[in-house]
């Protein structure tokens, strides 16, 4: 007998029965009012039939009585169809929610970056942007067009000549071009240019004022190089002395250079930690506890999730700890001497100015003691020797 639509609504289970009491099981089931249909024997000597879902559970005590065993071959009908539909609905609903969430997250403004500002502070620019509705966690579709925002921000920030607003994914960049106003020249009082150190003049060029010294002339600290006074005792005129004066200056240095240097060596041992990133926050998810290394360097690599061309505000950070150790390496006296002279020369040029030039160096005294090289060195440097002296109290010169 074929299944009716009522049985399909109730649910149909196709079962396979094996055991010596199969005929006895069929008779007992029919006697108990359990409907079995499509009964047939298989080539393996088993009984194949169909039963409703409700009667399927009533077969259990009869199976125990007859010593038969049962295996489910198939399921069909409304109850099973509803289960499949329900599972698919949950999957479809979850998938839809996932894409809706992705869309909503990509429609938010997560970060705002300001570039090109020097005089205007970042706080000023972000405050003006907030007044126009541009701030983190704002919906992108609620913002006005980039050109409109640019014009409004330029109006709110008088110090900006031009402002550009660019949106890329969840990040907005505000590019600022500031107005370049010419700085007023400072008002200078009449002055002399005097020597800043004892020196021998190598070059002098007076732009204004009266040169007092010549090339190869020896001067002492404080001597007038370019005078800010023209004329004689009866008729004088004060000006702002300007010019360039260079000279040979001698600097004495006491240098101490060790006979060993420390080298940083990577051992090859590493430790990895992972962080989950949501928005601007990072949460550690692995690698808890103190590092197992006494000394180490940290290397971080950020990986953000992207969807199409949009960069989403979450991702992960891989933090790698590289173990390092400091090794002491011996150096020869010649290497220590060269290192000490190089460091002293760099320090000297930093103090004497960018245009200074070391002409010669003489080691006056050298000794090696307690793992160090001690030197007294005289450097001859050509440098600017100009210093200013106001003429407020020197009108009588």
PyMOL commands that set and color helices and strands:
alter all, ss='L'
color gray80, all
select helices_A, chain A and resi 5-10+22-31+53-58+60-66+78-106+122-131+140-142+146-156+333-352
alter helices_A, ss='H'
color red, helices_A
select strands_A, chain A and resi 12-18+36-41+47-52+69-76+108-109+111-115+138-139+160-168+171-178+191-195+199-208+210-211+218-219+224-227+229-231+236-238+242-258+260-278+281-286+296-307+310-330+357-369+372-384+386-390
alter strands_A, ss='S'
color yellow, strands_A
deselect
rebuild
show_as cartoon
